[in-house]
Amino acid sequence: MAKPPLTTAEERIALFQKMFSDSIPHNKALGIKVVAVARGLASMQLDWREEFVGNPETGVLAGGPVTAMLDGCCGMAVATMLAKPEPFATLDLRIDYAKPAEPGKPVIAEAECYRITRSVAFTRAFAHQGDPKNPIAAAAGTFMLGTKGKVTRPVMAKEFLK
């Protein structure tokens, strides 16, 4: 009897590493690693690198790499909730930075997709350096589901002012 796919944590991590880190050029360039994945939950790691430093005098990471990891981690949590693979896109992402990341240490993101509807998924996440109760940043994100083939165009104000 054949073993069902993705029955071990290692198999799930390998699949999501390929889908969310190795296949997305920005995440791959940042070297983001998938740490854990389960239904509605995701965790990623961003290692400290000198080129990610925002302030050379302090060695503190810039916000951009942390933002990218939180966005990807929230998206990965959404993907775990889908009945079948489908495209989706970040609709809104709010990040509150609580404190600077300690130089030289990796940053961990942990995300949860806590509600999903036909067209929108809702997430929350924290970034920390080992203690989830002492976050460096908190995020809340919404994702639009089923974006493939949908063409949108900007609505001009004059269209409303007829």
C-alpha positions as CSV (number, residue, x, y, z in Angstrom):
1,M,0.0,0.0,0.0
2,A,1.4,3.4,-1.0
3,K,2.1,5.9,1.8
4,P,-0.2,9.0,1.6
5,P,1.7,12.1,0.6
6,L,2.9,14.7,3.2
7,T,2.4,12.4,6.2
8,T,5.5,13.6,8.0
9,A,6.6,17.0,9.2
10,E,9.8,16.8,7.1
11,E,7.7,16.1,3.9
12,R,5.5,19.1,4.6
13,I,8.4,21.4,5.3
14,A,10.2,20.2,2.1
15,L,7.1,20.9,0.0
16,F,6.5,24.3,1.5
17,Q,10.2,25.2,1.3
18,K,10.0,24.5,-2.4
19,M,6.7,26.4,-2.9
20,F,7.3,29.5,-0.7
21,S,11.0,29.9,-0.4
22,D,12.8,28.3,-3.3
23,S,10.2,29.3,-6.0
24,I,9.6,32.9,-5.0
25,P,12.6,34.9,-6.2
26,H,12.5,37.5,-3.4
27,N,12.2,34.8,-0.6
28,K,14.9,32.8,-2.2
29,A,17.2,35.8,-2.4
30,L,16.6,36.5,1.3
31,G,17.3,32.8,2.1
32,I,14.1,32.4,4.0
33,K,13.8,28.9,5.5
34,V,10.5,27.0,6.3
35,V,10.7,25.9,9.9
36,A,7.3,24.3,10.5
37,V,3.9,23.9,8.8
38,A,0.6,22.6,9.9
39,R,-3.0,23.3,9.0
40,G,-3.6,27.0,9.5
41,L,0.0,27.5,10.9
42,A,3.3,28.4,9.4
43,S,6.8,29.3,10.7
44,M,9.8,30.7,8.8
45,Q,13.3,31.8,9.7
46,L,15.4,34.7,8.3
47,D,19.1,34.5,9.2
48,W,20.9,37.7,10.0
49,R,23.1,38.8,7.2
50,E,25.2,42.0,6.9
51,E,23.5,43.0,3.6
52,F,20.1,43.1,5.5
53,V,21.3,45.6,8.1
54,G,19.4,48.9,8.0
55,N,21.8,50.8,10.4
56,P,25.5,50.0,10.0
57,E,26.3,51.6,13.4
58,T,24.0,49.3,15.3
59,G,23.8,46.2,13.0
60,V,20.0,46.1,13.4
61,L,18.1,44.5,10.5
62,A,16.2,46.7,8.1
63,G,12.4,46.3,8.2
64,G,12.1,45.2,4.6
65,P,13.4,41.6,5.0
66,V,11.3,41.1,8.1
67,T,8.3,42.4,6.3
68,A,8.9,40.1,3.4
69,M,9.2,37.1,5.7
70,L,6.0,38.0,7.6
71,D,4.1,38.4,4.3
72,G,5.4,35.0,3.1
73,C,4.7,33.3,6.4
74,C,1.2,34.6,6.5
75,G,0.7,33.5,2.9
76,M,2.0,30.0,3.7
77,A,-0.5,29.8,6.6
78,V,-3.3,30.6,4.1
79,A,-2.1,28.0,1.6
80,T,-2.4,25.3,4.3
81,M,-6.1,26.1,4.6
82,L,-7.1,25.8,0.9
83,A,-9.0,22.7,-0.2
84,K,-7.1,22.7,-3.5
85,P,-4.2,24.8,-4.7
86,E,-5.4,28.2,-6.0
87,P,-3.7,31.5,-6.6
88,F,-4.1,34.3,-3.9
89,A,-2.5,37.6,-3.3
90,T,-1.8,39.9,-0.3
91,L,-4.6,42.3,0.0
92,D,-3.5,44.2,3.1
93,L,-0.6,43.7,5.5
94,R,-0.1,45.8,8.6
95,I,3.1,45.4,10.6
96,D,3.8,46.9,14.0
97,Y,7.5,47.0,15.0
98,A,7.8,46.5,18.7
99,K,11.6,46.7,19.1
100,P,14.8,46.3,16.9
101,A,16.0,42.8,16.2
102,E,19.2,41.9,18.1
103,P,22.1,41.9,15.6
104,G,23.6,38.6,14.6
105,K,20.6,36.5,15.6
106,P,18.0,34.9,13.2
107,V,14.4,36.1,13.2
108,I,11.6,33.6,13.4
109,A,8.1,34.3,12.0
110,E,5.1,32.4,13.2
111,A,1.7,32.9,11.4
112,E,-1.8,31.7,11.8
113,C,-4.6,31.8,9.3
114,Y,-7.5,32.1,11.7
115,R,-10.4,32.7,9.3
116,I,-11.0,31.9,5.6
117,T,-14.1,32.8,3.5
118,R,-14.8,32.2,-0.2
119,S,-12.7,35.2,-1.3
120,V,-10.6,36.4,1.7
121,A,-8.3,34.8,4.2
122,F,-7.4,36.5,7.5
123,T,-4.0,36.1,9.2
124,R,-1.9,37.2,12.2
125,A,1.8,36.7,12.8
126,F,4.7,37.5,15.1
127,A,8.4,37.8,14.5
128,H,10.7,37.1,17.4
129,Q,14.2,35.9,18.1
130,G,13.5,32.9,20.3
131,D,10.8,34.1,22.7
132,P,7.4,34.4,21.0
133,K,6.2,36.4,24.1
134,N,8.8,39.0,23.3
135,P,8.1,39.9,19.7
136,I,10.1,42.3,17.5
137,A,7.1,42.7,15.3
138,A,3.4,41.8,15.0
139,A,1.5,41.5,11.7
140,A,-2.1,41.3,10.5
141,G,-2.8,40.4,6.9
142,T,-5.7,39.7,4.6
143,F,-5.3,37.7,1.3
144,M,-7.6,37.7,-1.7
145,L,-8.3,34.2,-2.9
146,G,-8.8,33.0,-6.5
147,T,-6.8,35.8,-8.2
148,K,-5.9,33.9,-11.4
149,G,-7.5,35.3,-14.5
150,K,-9.1,38.2,-12.8
151,V,-8.3,41.5,-14.5
152,T,-8.8,44.6,-12.5
153,R,-8.4,48.2,-13.7
154,P,-8.2,51.4,-11.8
155,V,-11.6,53.2,-11.4
156,M,-11.3,56.8,-12.5
157,A,-13.0,59.4,-10.3
158,K,-14.8,60.8,-13.4
159,E,-16.7,57.5,-13.7
160,F,-18.3,58.2,-10.3
161,L,-18.9,61.9,-11.1
162,K,-21.2,61.5,-14.1
